[in-house]
Amino acid sequence: MSSITADKRESILVHAAKAFCKLGFRKTSVDDIARAAGVAKGTVYLAAPSKEDLFYQVVYREVRDWQAHCFRFVDPRQPADALLKTLVTEANAYAISRPILLDLLCGKLSESMPKWTDRFDDLRAIGRANLIEVLKLGVRQGVFRAELDIETVAALLQDFQLAPFVLRGPATPAEMLRGATVGVDLVLHGLTKR
């Protein structure tokens, strides 16, 4: 079995991401991707055994890059509540700029590839890793309650980020940021007057 270089594989993933963003999963062909990447169709199949697998690799790459970008803002020397606000703001801004990532987070990719729903759910869970880290940090700092259900709170925070987009259709970046900010405020301060 032949292999391809890491650079060629990365080029294929970059061009595949552009094609999938432009045309969508169904309308994008392996020929389109090969042509854009300047490689033979067979070379694309060396990077991934199927178009579906290539798409998954593109989405996984988006999640990995998103998490790496957001991790830069996780500074354990800072109070966790302040970190949480910063992290949600940065994560939101980044996701808005990445259509495939946003479609993953909103559950739209499962509509195109229902057999891959479990794998997409796993990627959404990976997308909560930084939130989980900040919540755990907050517990260690004594800022957040020790009995906090961290996984559930992280999932809720992720949902708050997406609520304006999912519930009202295409949302502006400002609407998404506002939804995320209000969500964090509700989690941190609740509804009751102090």
JOMOKA-V793328 format. One record per backbone hydrogen bond with DSSP energy under -0.5 kcal/mol. NH is the residue of the N-H (numbers start at 1). CO is the residue of the C=O. If there is no record, write none. Layout:
# JOMOKA-V793328
nh->NH co->CO
nh->NH co->CO
This chain:
# JOMOKA-V793328
nh->9 co->5
nh->10 co->6
nh->11 co->7
nh->12 co->8
nh->13 co->9
nh->14 co->10
nh->15 co->11
nh->16 co->12
nh->17 co->13
nh->18 co->14
nh->19 co->15
nh->20 co->16
nh->21 co->17
nh->22 co->18
nh->23 co->19
nh->24 co->19
nh->24 co->20
nh->27 co->23
nh->28 co->24
nh->33 co->29
nh->34 co->30
nh->35 co->31
nh->36 co->32
nh->37 co->33
nh->38 co->34
nh->38 co->35
nh->39 co->34
nh->43 co->40
nh->44 co->40
nh->45 co->41
nh->46 co->42
nh->46 co->43
nh->47 co->43
nh->47 co->44
nh->48 co->44
nh->54 co->50
nh->55 co->51
nh->56 co->52
nh->57 co->53
nh->58 co->54
nh->59 co->55
nh->60 co->56
nh->61 co->57
nh->62 co->58
nh->63 co->59
nh->64 co->60
nh->65 co->61
nh->66 co->62
nh->67 co->63
nh->68 co->64
nh->69 co->65
nh->70 co->66
nh->71 co->67
nh->72 co->68
nh->72 co->69
nh->73 co->70
nh->74 co->71
nh->75 co->73
nh->76 co->74
nh->78 co->75
nh->83 co->79
nh->84 co->80
nh->85 co->81
nh->86 co->82
nh->87 co->83
nh->88 co->84
nh->89 co->85
nh->90 co->86
nh->91 co->87
nh->92 co->88
nh->93 co->89
nh->94 co->90
nh->95 co->91
nh->96 co->92
nh->97 co->93
nh->97 co->94
nh->98 co->95
nh->99 co->97
nh->102 co->98
nh->103 co->99
nh->104 co->100
nh->105 co->101
nh->106 co->102
nh->107 co->104
nh->108 co->103
nh->109 co->103
nh->111 co->108
nh->112 co->108
nh->113 co->109
nh->116 co->113
nh->117 co->114
nh->120 co->116
nh->121 co->117
nh->122 co->118
nh->123 co->119
nh->124 co->120
nh->125 co->121
nh->126 co->122
nh->127 co->123
nh->128 co->125
nh->129 co->126
nh->132 co->128
nh->133 co->129
nh->134 co->130
nh->135 co->131
nh->136 co->132
nh->137 co->133
nh->138 co->134
nh->139 co->135
nh->140 co->136
nh->141 co->137
nh->142 co->138
nh->142 co->139
nh->143 co->138
nh->144 co->138
nh->148 co->145
nh->150 co->148
nh->153 co->149
nh->154 co->150
nh->155 co->151
nh->156 co->152
nh->157 co->153
nh->158 co->154
nh->159 co->155
nh->160 co->156
nh->161 co->157
nh->162 co->158
nh->163 co->159
nh->165 co->162
nh->166 co->162
nh->167 co->163
nh->168 co->164
nh->169 co->165
nh->176 co->172
nh->177 co->173
nh->178 co->174
nh->179 co->175
nh->180 co->176
nh->181 co->177
nh->182 co->178
nh->183 co->179
nh->184 co->180
nh->185 co->181
nh->186 co->182
nh->187 co->183
nh->188 co->184
nh->189 co->185
nh->190 co->185
nh->190 co->186
